Amino acid sequence: MIKFKHLVGILVIATALNSCKSNEEKRAEVVTNNYIRFIDSVTTNGTIDALTNWNAIQKCYEQKSNELNLQIDMLEDNTIFDEKINAATSKYETFRNLIVKKKLNLEAGSF
């Protein structure tokens, strides 16, 4: 009976520790999905919208990126999110380079 009580106690503690970890992972998943959705929406709206609103887009990206980094840093193992985050970041950087190039071309043409 004593062994059974110890076993139940260990299971309760393990479950509590696991649920805390799950909450952190769930929060990280939500933040990661928000980050990915933001990048998808920016890149699918087109370059004309991005050119006119670039400063606001860049500011929002920095906020979402900072929030994501803070949340991911709380995890012990963030490798499950790395692939998604890296793909989205690469997509954003490619789009950003395109917008910067277009802005430079527009500015060069206006002089």
C-alpha positions as CSV (number, residue, x, y, z in Angstrom):
1,M,0.0,0.0,0.0
2,I,2.9,2.4,0.8
3,K,4.4,1.7,-2.6
4,F,1.1,2.4,-4.2
5,K,0.9,5.8,-2.4
6,H,4.4,6.7,-3.5
7,L,3.6,5.7,-7.1
8,V,0.5,7.8,-7.1
9,G,2.4,10.7,-5.6
10,I,5.1,10.5,-8.3
11,L,2.5,10.3,-11.0
12,V,0.8,13.4,-9.7
13,I,4.0,15.3,-9.6
14,A,5.0,14.2,-13.0
15,T,1.6,15.2,-14.4
16,A,1.9,18.6,-12.8
17,L,5.3,19.2,-14.3
18,N,4.2,17.9,-17.7
19,S,1.2,20.2,-17.7
20,C,3.3,23.3,-17.0
21,K,5.6,22.4,-19.9
22,S,2.6,21.8,-22.1
23,N,1.2,25.3,-21.3
24,E,4.5,26.9,-22.3
25,E,4.6,24.9,-25.5
26,K,1.0,25.7,-26.3
27,R,1.7,29.4,-25.8
28,A,4.8,29.1,-28.0
29,E,2.7,27.4,-30.6
30,V,0.1,30.2,-30.6
31,V,2.8,32.9,-30.9
32,T,4.6,31.0,-33.7
33,N,1.3,30.6,-35.6
34,N,0.5,34.3,-35.2
35,Y,4.0,35.1,-36.5
36,I,3.6,32.8,-39.5
37,R,0.1,34.2,-40.3
38,F,1.4,37.7,-40.1
39,I,4.2,37.0,-42.6
40,D,1.8,35.1,-44.9
41,S,-0.7,38.0,-44.9
42,V,2.0,40.6,-45.6
43,T,3.6,38.6,-48.4
44,T,0.2,37.8,-50.1
45,N,-1.2,41.3,-50.0
46,G,1.2,42.4,-52.7
47,T,4.0,44.8,-53.1
48,I,1.9,47.9,-53.7
49,D,0.3,47.7,-50.2
50,A,3.7,46.9,-48.7
51,L,5.4,49.9,-50.4
52,T,2.8,52.3,-49.0
53,N,2.7,50.8,-45.5
54,W,6.3,49.5,-45.2
55,N,7.2,51.3,-42.0
56,A,4.1,50.0,-40.2
57,I,4.7,46.5,-41.5
58,Q,8.3,46.6,-40.4
59,K,7.4,47.8,-36.9
60,C,4.7,45.1,-36.5
61,Y,7.2,42.5,-37.7
62,E,9.7,43.6,-35.1
63,Q,7.1,43.4,-32.4
64,K,5.9,39.9,-33.4
65,S,9.5,38.7,-33.8
66,N,10.4,40.0,-30.3
67,E,7.3,38.4,-28.8
68,L,8.2,35.1,-30.6
69,N,11.8,35.2,-29.4
70,L,10.8,35.8,-25.8
71,Q,8.3,32.9,-25.8
72,I,10.7,30.5,-27.6
73,D,13.5,31.3,-25.2
74,M,11.3,30.1,-22.3
75,L,11.3,26.6,-23.8
76,E,13.9,24.0,-23.0
77,D,13.6,22.4,-26.4
78,N,12.6,24.8,-29.2
79,T,13.7,22.6,-32.1
80,I,10.1,21.7,-32.9
81,F,9.4,25.3,-33.8
82,D,12.7,26.0,-35.6
83,E,11.7,24.7,-39.0
84,K,8.4,26.7,-39.1
85,I,10.0,29.9,-37.8
86,N,13.0,29.7,-40.1
87,A,10.8,29.1,-43.2
88,A,8.6,32.1,-42.3
89,T,11.6,34.3,-41.5
90,S,13.2,33.4,-44.8
91,K,10.0,34.2,-46.6
92,Y,9.8,37.6,-44.9
93,E,13.4,38.5,-45.6
94,T,13.0,37.6,-49.3
95,F,9.9,39.8,-49.5
96,R,11.6,42.6,-47.5
97,N,14.5,42.5,-49.9
98,L,12.1,42.8,-52.9
99,I,10.4,45.8,-51.3
100,V,13.6,47.6,-50.4
101,K,14.8,47.1,-54.0
102,K,11.5,48.5,-55.4
103,K,11.7,51.4,-53.0
104,L,15.2,52.2,-54.2
105,N,14.2,51.9,-57.8
106,L,11.2,54.3,-57.2
107,E,13.5,56.8,-55.4
108,A,16.1,56.6,-58.1
109,G,13.4,57.2,-60.8
110,S,12.0,60.2,-59.0
111,F,15.2,62.2,-59.2
